[in-house]
Amino acid sequence: MIALEGVTLSYGEKRVLEDFSLVIPPHGVTVLSGPSGCGKTTLLRLLAGLEKPEQGRVVGVTPRQTVLLFQEDRLIPGRTVLEQLTDVLPPERRDEAARWLELAELTGEEHTLPRQLSGGMSRRLAFVRALALGGELYLLDEPFTGIDLPRRKRLMQALRQLDAPVLLVSHEPEVADMAERVLRLDGPPLQVCGP
């Protein structure tokens, strides 16, 4: 079971989570929906081990087996599209790169550098690079920014096929409509308003 139990976390005077508890569904795609600044990204950072609770605990998570896709693409400027993938794949899995490029619809762009990609292409590359890592939990912060709806649907289908839970932050109703479940959040401090 992956869960937060009685977690409290503040940034200075701002209490972002206060005695917050949540059990993460063991499979499928869960969309976290709520206003900007309510604490969704902080929740992902806690689950990824990038933030430590002041009180309470996070259970069932191994940070090294957790994949976090940030809101920013964080592509390496001097590395080609193909290298962005082969850099994260172990040697015995490097032949998978072509499959991930196909999923991102970037076949033919192998030697392109990030600065030559459109915003949507960069986001798709960052998305498949995260999936290529493989993990026991996927935390995706606004993964579909700049990506058109038909491609979003294809990428969401890939998420559904993962053998691990996915938490996905999005403000967009059409993304929520494609998920197995939606958690509506408000805050700060962060609270679950309902499914």
C-alpha positions, -999 to +999 in steps of 0.1 A: +000+000+000+012+035-009-001+062+014+005+094+033-004+092+069-010+124+089+015+144+069+022+180+078+045+202+057+050+240+056+070+264+035+079+291+059+046+304+073+025+287+047+010+254+058+007+233+026-004+200+042-018+196+077-025+161+091-031+150+055-038+113+048-044+096+015-042+061+001-030+058-034-050+034-056-027+004-064-032+006-102-046+027-129-045+065-137-056+089-110-059+126-119-053+151-092-075+182-100-076+214-081-068+251-082-032+263-087-013+266-054-035+241-035-006+217-029-008+192-058+029+195-068+040+194-032+021+161-028+040+146-058+073+159-043+065+142-010+058+109-027+090+112-047+110+117-016+121+153-026+103+168+004+102+154+040+072+157+062+075+177+094+050+152+109+035+120+097+049+097+071+049+084+036+046+046+034+050+020+006+072+042-016+108+035-027+122+068-041+146+050-064+116+032-079+095+063-083+093+082-116+086+120-114+079+141-145+083+177-136+062+205-150+093+217-169+106+193-196+142+193-181+157+180-214+195+181-216+204+209-241+234+192-258+219+157-261+199+146-291+163+132-290+177+097-291+204+104-265+177+118-241+163+082-241+195+061-242+209+081-214+182+068-190+180+033-203+205+006-190+227-009-217+206-041-220+174-020-227+188+006-252+171-011-281+138+000-266+146+036-276+129+032-310+097+020-294+096+051-271+103+074-300+074+058-319+051+063-289+061+100-288+057+103-325+093+115-328+106+088-352+129+106-376+139+132-350+166+110-335+194+135-341+175+166-333+185+188-303+159+201-278+162+237-290+150+225-324+118+209-311+084+226-307+070+228-272+047+199-278+075+177-292+097+185-262+069+176-238+062+143-256+099+135-254+101+143-216+069+122-211+083+090-228+117+095-212+099+093-178+080+062-189+112+046-202+128+048-167+103+022-154+091+023-118+067+012-091+049+046-091+046+073-117+041+109-107+033+132-136+029+170-132+009+185-161+023+159-185+001+169-215+009+207-217+011+217-253+001+183-266-030+180-288-060+159-278-055+129-303-019+125-290-030+129-254-054+100-259-027+078-273-003+087-245-030+081-219-036+046-233+002+039-227-002+050-191-031+026-186-009-002-198+017+004-171+018-022-143+020+005-116-001+033-102+000+067-119-008+100-102-013+128-128-018+165-121-040+183-146-063+212-147-079+201-180-113+184-180-106+163-210-076+147-193-097+139-162-123+123-185-097+098-198-086+086-163-099+058-142-105+082-113-103+118-103-094+133-069-107+168-065-084+188-042-084+222-026-062+242-002-039+251+012-038+233+034-044+205+009-077+185+013-096+161-007-130+175-017-144+144-033-141+120-063 
